[in-house]
Amino acid sequence: MPILSLAGDILWIIALSIMAGGSRSAWGRIAPETKVPLQFAQNGAPTWRFRRNIALSALPTVAFVVGILLVLFNRNVAANPNTALIFFGVRATVAALFAVMHLRWLTAALELLDREGLLKPLA
């Protein structure tokens, strides 16, 4: 079913654009030399910090690679309509999860940087 494959592609494009938009808006508020927390421990303390360009592009890049792998898998395996529907559901769910995960991480990272006084004020 090419319509389901096309719909899955559209959902991935939307999810990646949401992640890119969030990263772009955060990019302007973070100084280039600032170390952005990439992972948080259970207690909310940052565990890994990376430079702004790496931290803001890491999750969208991983999502892009996963999306490409899912497209290749979908194109090679989804021959019958039932399988195509299942892969559409998987692709749609994973795209949404990546977008939500990125926005939650970005919110937590910006709140921490704001508490530390490392964010530029909103224009």
MARBA-3410 file (N, C-alpha, C, O; in Angstrom, 1 decimal):
123
0.8,-1.2,0.0,0.0,0.0,0.0,0.9,1.2,0.0,1.4,1.6,1.0 ~ 1.0,1.8,-1.1,1.9,3.0,-1.2,1.4,4.2,-0.4,2.1,5.1,0.0 ~ 0.1,4.3,-0.2,-0.5,5.4,0.5,-0.1,5.4,2.0,0.2,6.5,2.5 ~ 0.0,4.2,2.5,0.4,4.1,3.9,1.9,4.5,4.1,2.3,5.1,5.0 ~ 2.7,4.0,3.1,4.1,4.4,3.1,4.3,5.9,3.0,5.2,6.4,3.7
3.5,6.5,2.1,3.6,7.9,1.9,3.2,8.7,3.2,3.8,9.7,3.6 ~ 2.1,8.2,3.8,1.6,8.8,5.1,2.7,8.7,6.2,2.9,9.6,7.0 ~ 3.4,7.5,6.2,4.5,7.3,7.2,5.6,8.3,6.9,6.2,8.9,7.9 ~ 5.9,8.5,5.7,7.0,9.5,5.3,6.6,10.9,5.8,7.4,11.6,6.3 ~ 5.3,11.2,5.6,4.9,12.6,6.0,4.9,12.7,7.5,5.4,13.8,8.0
4.6,11.7,8.2,4.7,11.8,9.7,6.1,12.0,10.2,6.4,12.7,11.1 ~ 7.0,11.3,9.5,8.5,11.4,9.9,8.9,12.8,9.5,9.7,13.4,10.3 ~ 8.5,13.4,8.4,8.9,14.8,8.0,8.4,15.7,9.1,9.1,16.7,9.5 ~ 7.2,15.6,9.5,6.6,16.4,10.5,7.4,16.3,11.9,7.7,17.3,12.5 ~ 7.7,15.1,12.3,8.4,14.9,13.5,9.8,15.5,13.4,10.2,16.1,14.4
10.5,15.3,12.3,11.8,15.9,12.2,11.8,17.4,12.1,12.7,18.1,12.6 ~ 10.7,17.9,11.5,10.6,19.4,11.5,10.3,20.0,12.9,10.8,21.1,13.2 ~ 9.6,19.3,13.7,9.3,19.7,15.1,10.6,19.7,15.8,10.9,20.6,16.6 ~ 11.4,18.6,15.7,12.7,18.6,16.4,13.7,19.7,15.9,14.3,20.3,16.7 ~ 13.7,19.9,14.6,14.6,20.9,14.1,14.2,22.3,14.5,15.0,23.1,14.8
12.9,22.5,14.6,12.4,23.8,15.0,12.7,24.1,16.5,13.1,25.2,16.9 ~ 12.5,23.1,17.3,12.9,23.2,18.7,14.4,23.4,18.9,14.8,24.3,19.7 ~ 15.2,22.7,18.2,16.6,22.9,18.3,17.0,24.3,17.8,17.9,24.9,18.4 ~ 16.4,24.7,16.7,16.8,26.0,16.2,16.4,27.2,17.1,17.2,28.1,17.3 ~ 15.3,27.1,17.8,14.9,28.1,18.7,15.8,28.1,20.0,16.2,29.1,20.5
16.3,26.9,20.4,17.2,26.8,21.5,18.6,27.3,21.1,19.3,27.8,22.0 ~ 18.9,27.0,19.9,20.3,27.4,19.4,20.5,28.9,19.6,21.6,29.3,20.0 ~ 19.6,29.7,19.4,19.7,31.2,19.5,19.9,31.6,21.0,20.4,32.7,21.2 ~ 19.4,30.8,21.9,19.4,31.2,23.3,20.7,30.7,24.0,20.9,31.1,25.2 ~ 21.4,29.8,23.4,22.6,29.1,24.0,23.8,29.6,23.4,24.0,29.6,22.2
24.8,30.1,24.2,26.1,30.5,23.7,26.8,29.3,23.1,26.7,28.2,23.6 ~ 27.7,29.6,22.1,28.4,28.5,21.5,29.3,27.7,22.4,29.5,26.5,22.2 ~ 29.9,28.3,23.4,30.8,27.6,24.3,30.1,26.9,25.5,30.7,26.2,26.3 ~ 28.8,27.0,25.6,28.0,26.4,26.7,27.9,24.9,26.5,27.6,24.4,25.4 ~ 28.1,24.2,27.6,28.0,22.7,27.6,26.5,22.4,27.9,26.1,22.7,29.0
25.8,21.8,27.0,24.4,21.5,27.2,24.2,20.1,27.7,24.9,19.1,27.2 ~ 23.4,19.9,28.8,23.2,18.5,29.3,22.5,17.7,28.3,21.4,18.0,27.8 ~ 23.0,16.5,28.0,22.4,15.6,27.0,21.6,14.5,27.7,20.7,14.0,27.1 ~ 22.1,14.1,28.9,21.4,13.0,29.6,21.2,13.5,31.1,22.0,14.1,31.6 ~ 20.1,13.1,31.6,19.8,13.4,33.0,19.7,12.1,33.8,19.2,11.1,33.3
20.2,12.1,35.0,20.0,10.9,35.9,18.6,10.9,36.5,17.8,11.7,36.2 ~ 18.3,9.8,37.2,17.0,9.7,37.8,16.6,10.8,38.7,15.4,11.2,38.8 ~ 17.6,11.4,39.4,17.3,12.5,40.3,17.2,13.9,39.6,17.0,14.9,40.2 ~ 17.4,13.9,38.3,17.3,15.1,37.5,18.6,15.8,37.3,18.7,16.9,36.7 ~ 19.7,15.3,37.9,21.0,15.9,37.8,21.6,15.5,36.4,21.5,14.4,36.0
22.2,16.5,35.7,22.8,16.2,34.4,24.0,15.3,34.6,24.8,15.4,35.5 ~ 24.1,14.3,33.7,25.3,13.4,33.7,26.3,13.6,32.6,27.5,13.5,32.8 ~ 25.8,13.9,31.4,26.7,14.1,30.3,26.4,15.5,29.7,25.2,15.9,29.6 ~ 27.4,16.3,29.4,27.3,17.6,28.8,28.2,17.6,27.6,29.3,17.2,27.6 ~ 27.6,18.2,26.5,28.3,18.3,25.3,28.1,19.8,24.7,27.3,20.5,25.2
29.0,20.1,23.8,28.9,21.4,23.2,27.5,21.6,22.5,26.8,20.6,22.2 ~ 27.1,22.8,22.3,25.8,23.2,21.8,25.5,22.5,20.5,24.4,21.9,20.4 ~ 26.4,22.5,19.6,26.1,21.9,18.2,25.9,20.4,18.3,25.0,19.9,17.6 ~ 26.6,19.7,19.1,26.5,18.3,19.3,25.2,17.9,20.0,24.4,17.1,19.6 ~ 25.0,18.6,21.1,23.8,18.3,21.9,22.5,18.6,21.2,21.5,17.8,21.3
22.4,19.7,20.5,21.1,20.0,19.8,20.9,19.2,18.6,19.7,19.2,18.1 ~ 21.9,18.6,18.0,21.7,17.9,16.8,21.7,16.4,17.0,21.5,15.6,16.0 ~ 22.1,15.9,18.2,22.2,14.5,18.4,20.9,13.7,18.2,20.9,12.7,17.4 ~ 19.9,14.1,18.9,18.6,13.3,18.8,18.0,13.4,17.5,17.5,12.4,17.0 ~ 17.9,14.6,16.9,17.4,14.7,15.5,18.1,13.8,14.5,17.6,13.2,13.6
19.5,13.7,14.7,20.3,12.9,13.8,20.0,11.4,14.0,19.8,10.7,13.0 ~ 19.9,11.0,15.2,19.5,9.6,15.5,18.1,9.3,15.0,17.9,8.2,14.4 ~ 17.2,10.2,15.1,15.8,10.0,14.6,15.8,9.9,13.1,15.1,9.1,12.5 ~ 16.6,10.7,12.4,16.7,10.7,11.0,17.3,9.3,10.5,16.7,8.7,9.6 ~ 18.3,8.8,11.2,18.9,7.5,10.8,17.8,6.4,11.1,17.7,5.5,10.2
17.2,6.4,12.2,16.1,5.4,12.5,15.0,5.5,11.5,14.5,4.5,11.0 ~ 14.6,6.7,11.1,13.6,6.9,10.1,14.0,6.3,8.7,13.2,5.6,8.1 ~ 15.2,6.5,8.3,15.7,5.9,7.1,15.8,4.4,7.2,15.4,3.7,6.2 ~ 16.2,3.8,8.3,16.2,2.4,8.5,14.8,1.8,8.4,14.6,0.8,7.8 ~ 13.8,2.5,9.0,12.5,2.0,9.0,11.9,2.1,7.6,11.1,1.2,7.2
12.3,3.1,6.8,11.8,3.2,5.4,12.4,2.1,4.6,11.6,1.4,3.9 ~ 13.7,1.8,4.8,14.3,0.7,4.0,13.6,-0.7,4.4,13.3,-1.5,3.6 ~ 13.4,-0.8,5.7,12.8,-2.1,6.2,11.3,-2.2,5.6,10.9,-3.2,5.2 ~ 10.6,-1.1,5.6,9.2,-1.0,5.2,9.2,-1.3,3.7,8.3,-2.1,3.2 ~ 10.1,-0.8,2.9,10.1,-1.0,1.5,10.4,-2.4,1.1,9.9,-3.0,0.1
11.3,-3.1,1.9,11.7,-4.4,1.6,10.8,-5.5,2.1,10.8,-6.6,1.6 ~ 10.1,-5.2,3.2,9.4,-6.3,3.9,7.9,-6.2,3.7,7.2,-7.2,3.5 ~ 7.3,-5.0,3.7,5.9,-4.8,3.7,5.3,-5.0,2.3,5.1,-4.1,1.5 ~ 5.0,-6.3,2.0,4.4,-6.6,0.7,2.9,-6.8,0.7,2.2,-6.3,-0.2 ~ 2.4,-7.4,1.8,0.9,-7.5,1.8,0.3,-6.4,2.6,1.0,-5.7,3.4
-1.0,-6.1,2.5,-1.7,-5.0,3.1,-1.6,-5.1,4.7,-1.5,-4.0,5.3 ~ -1.7,-6.2,5.2,-1.7,-6.3,6.7,-0.3,-5.9,7.2,-0.2,-5.2,8.2 ~ 0.7,-6.4,6.6,2.1,-6.0,7.0,2.3,-4.5,6.8,3.0,-3.8,7.6 ~ 1.8,-4.0,5.7,2.0,-2.5,5.5,1.3,-1.7,6.5,1.8,-0.7,7.0 ~ 0.1,-2.1,7.0,-0.6,-1.4,8.0,0.2,-1.5,9.4,0.3,-0.5,10.1
0.8,-2.6,9.7,1.5,-2.7,10.9,2.8,-1.8,10.9,3.1,-1.1,11.8 ~ 3.5,-1.8,9.7,4.7,-1.0,9.6,4.3,0.5,9.6,5.1,1.3,10.2 ~ 3.2,0.9,9.1,2.7,2.2,9.2,2.5,2.6,10.6,2.9,3.7,11.1 ~ 1.9,1.7,11.4,1.7,2.0,12.8,3.0,2.1,13.6,3.1,3.0,14.4 ~ 3.9,1.3,13.3,5.2,1.4,13.9,5.9,2.7,13.6,6.5,3.3,14.5
6.0,3.0,12.3,6.6,4.2,11.9,6.0,5.5,12.5,6.7,6.4,12.9 ~ 4.6,5.5,12.5,3.9,6.6,13.1,4.2,6.8,14.6,4.4,7.9,15.1 ~ 4.2,5.7,15.3,4.5,5.7,16.7,5.9,6.1,17.0,6.1,6.9,17.9 ~ 6.8,5.5,16.3,8.3,5.9,16.6,8.5,7.3,16.3,9.3,8.0,17.0 ~ 8.0,7.8,15.2,8.2,9.3,14.9,7.6,10.2,16.0,8.3,11.1,16.4
6.4,9.9,16.5,5.9,10.7,17.5,6.7,10.6,18.8,6.9,11.5,19.5 ~ 7.2,9.4,19.1,8.0,9.2,20.3,9.3,10.0,20.3,9.7,10.6,21.2 ~ 9.9,10.0,19.1,11.1,10.8,19.0,10.9,12.3,19.1,11.6,13.0,19.8 ~ 9.8,12.8,18.6,9.5,14.2,18.7,9.2,14.5,20.1,9.6,15.6,20.6 ~ 8.4,13.7,20.8,8.0,14.0,22.2,9.3,13.9,23.1,9.5,14.7,24.0
10.1,12.9,22.9,11.3,12.7,23.6,12.3,13.9,23.5,12.9,14.4,24.4 ~ 12.4,14.4,22.2,13.3,15.5,22.0,12.7,16.8,22.7,13.5,17.5,23.3 ~ 11.4,17.0,22.6,10.9,18.2,23.3,11.0,18.1,24.8,11.2,19.2,25.4 ~ 10.8,17.0,25.4,10.9,16.8,26.8,12.4,17.0,27.2,12.6,17.7,28.2 ~ 13.3,16.5,26.5,14.7,16.7,26.8,15.1,18.1,26.7,15.8,18.7,27.5
14.6,18.8,25.6,15.0,20.2,25.3,14.4,21.1,26.4,15.1,22.0,26.9 ~ 13.2,20.8,26.9,12.6,21.6,28.0,13.4,21.4,29.2,13.7,22.4,29.9 ~ 13.8,20.2,29.6,14.6,20.0,30.8,16.0,20.6,30.7,16.4,21.2,31.7 ~ 16.6,20.5,29.5,17.9,21.1,29.4,17.9,22.6,29.5,18.7,23.2,30.1 ~ 16.9,23.2,28.8,16.8,24.7,28.9,16.4,25.2,30.3,16.9,26.3,30.7
15.6,24.5,31.0,15.3,24.9,32.4,16.5,24.8,33.2,16.7,25.7,34.1 ~ 17.3,23.8,33.1,18.6,23.7,33.8,19.5,24.8,33.5,20.1,25.4,34.4 ~ 19.7,25.1,32.2,20.6,26.1,31.8,20.1,27.5,32.3,20.9,28.4,32.6 ~ 18.8,27.7,32.3,18.2,28.9,32.8,18.5,29.1,34.3,18.8,30.2,34.8 ~ 18.3,28.0,35.1,18.6,28.1,36.5,20.1,28.3,36.7,20.5,29.0,37.7
21.0,27.9,35.8,22.4,28.1,36.0,22.8,29.5,35.4,24.0,29.9,35.5 ~ 21.9,30.2,34.8,22.1,31.5,34.3,22.9,31.5,33.0,23.6,32.4,32.7 ~ 22.8,30.4,32.2,23.6,30.3,31.0,22.8,30.6,29.7,23.3,30.4,28.6 ~ 21.5,30.9,29.8,20.7,31.2,28.6,20.7,32.7,28.4,20.7,33.6,29.3 ~ 20.7,33.1,27.1,20.5,34.5,26.7,19.0,34.8,26.9,18.2,33.9,26.8
18.7,36.0,27.2,17.3,36.4,27.4,16.5,36.3,26.1,17.1,36.5,25.0 ~ 15.2,36.1,26.2,14.4,36.1,25.0,14.4,37.5,24.4,14.3,38.5,25.1 ~ 14.4,37.5,23.1,14.4,38.8,22.4,13.0,39.4,22.3,12.8,40.4,21.7
END
